[in-house]
Amino acid sequence: MKTEELTGAALDWAVAKIENPEWWDDGYMDVNPEAAVDMGDGETYSPSTDWAQGGPIIEREWINIEKRINEMHWTASVVYEDKEHDGFERTEAKGDTPLIAAMRCYVASKLGDEVEIPEELA
């Protein structure tokens, strides 16, 4: 799935995959993808809608968020170290909300422009 199209549980799942790679070590998340966003006790991992979860990622990764004049969406951008090409890269993503734009940008900077999402979440 194109990163620019990720939304809802699929976007949150992709962020969880980056933030908690140890969750995938035993293969459990591959067969139970909903578990990546279900924190139990009625709580969900939703950094694309919850500032308490997405905000620290934005701050830590230095993601810039802006609403450009005459555009109907938010734009997020980040400059990150590209170790494979021995330099720095910049990526940008758009979204209906600042958090969606920022989390798409984060996923694009870590996983690329396309992400394989479980069918249950796509």
C-alpha positions in Angstrom: 0.0 0.0 0.0 1.3 3.5 -0.8 2.4 5.3 2.4 0.6 8.4 1.2 -2.7 6.5 1.4 -2.3 4.9 4.8 -4.9 5.9 7.3 -6.6 4.6 10.5 -5.5 1.2 11.8 -3.2 0.6 8.9 -1.2 3.8 9.5 -1.1 3.1 13.3 0.1 -0.5 12.6 2.9 0.8 10.4 4.0 3.3 13.1 3.9 0.4 15.7 6.1 -1.7 13.5 8.7 1.1 13.5 8.4 2.0 17.2 8.2 -1.6 18.6 10.2 -3.9 16.3 10.5 -6.4 19.1 6.8 -7.1 18.8 7.5 -8.8 15.4 10.4 -10.9 16.6 8.3 -14.0 17.6 6.0 -13.8 14.6 2.9 -13.1 16.7 2.1 -9.7 15.0 2.3 -11.3 11.6 -0.6 -13.6 12.4 -2.5 -11.1 14.7 -2.0 -7.7 13.2 -4.8 -6.2 15.2 -2.7 -6.8 18.3 -0.3 -4.0 17.2 -2.9 -1.4 17.8 -4.9 -3.1 20.7 -3.2 -2.1 24.0 -5.9 -3.9 26.1 -8.3 -2.4 28.6 -10.1 -0.6 25.8 -7.0 1.4 24.9 -5.6 1.5 21.3 -2.3 2.5 19.9 -3.3 5.3 17.7 -0.5 7.9 17.1 -2.3 9.1 14.0 -5.2 10.4 16.2 -3.7 10.7 19.7 -1.3 13.6 20.4 -0.1 11.8 23.6 1.2 9.0 21.4 2.1 10.8 18.1 3.4 14.0 19.7 6.6 12.5 21.2 7.4 10.9 17.8 7.0 14.3 16.1 9.3 15.9 18.7 11.9 13.2 18.7 12.1 12.9 15.0 12.0 16.7 14.4 9.0 16.4 12.0 7.9 19.8 10.7 4.1 20.2 10.3 2.5 23.1 8.5 -0.8 24.2 6.9 0.1 25.9 3.6 -2.0 28.8 2.3 -4.7 27.7 -0.2 -4.2 24.0 0.5 -6.8 21.9 2.1 -4.4 19.5 3.8 -1.6 19.5 6.3 2.0 18.9 5.2 4.7 17.2 7.3 8.4 17.0 6.4 11.5 15.6 7.9 15.2 15.5 7.1 16.8 12.2 8.1 20.1 10.4 7.7 20.2 8.1 4.8 23.0 5.7 5.8 22.6 3.6 2.6 23.6 6.6 0.5 25.9 8.2 3.0 24.0 11.5 3.3 20.7 13.1 4.2 17.3 12.9 2.6 14.1 14.8 3.0 10.6 13.4 2.8 7.2 15.0 2.8 3.7 13.7 3.4 0.2 15.2 3.4 -2.8 14.4 5.5 -6.2 15.7 6.5 -4.9 16.3 10.0 -1.5 17.3 11.4 -1.0 13.8 13.0 -1.9 11.9 9.9 0.5 13.9 7.8 3.2 13.5 10.5 2.8 9.8 10.9 2.7 9.2 7.1 5.9 11.3 6.9 7.5 9.2 9.7 6.5 5.9 8.0 7.9 7.1 4.7 11.2 8.1 6.2 11.6 4.7 7.9 9.8 2.2 5.6 9.6 3.9 2.2 6.9 5.0 -0.2 5.1 1.6 0.0 4.4 -0.6 3.0 3.1 -4.1 3.1 0.0 -4.0 5.3 -1.9 -7.1 6.5 -5.1 -7.6 4.5 -7.1 -7.3 7.8 -6.0 -3.7 8.1 -5.8 -2.6 4.5 
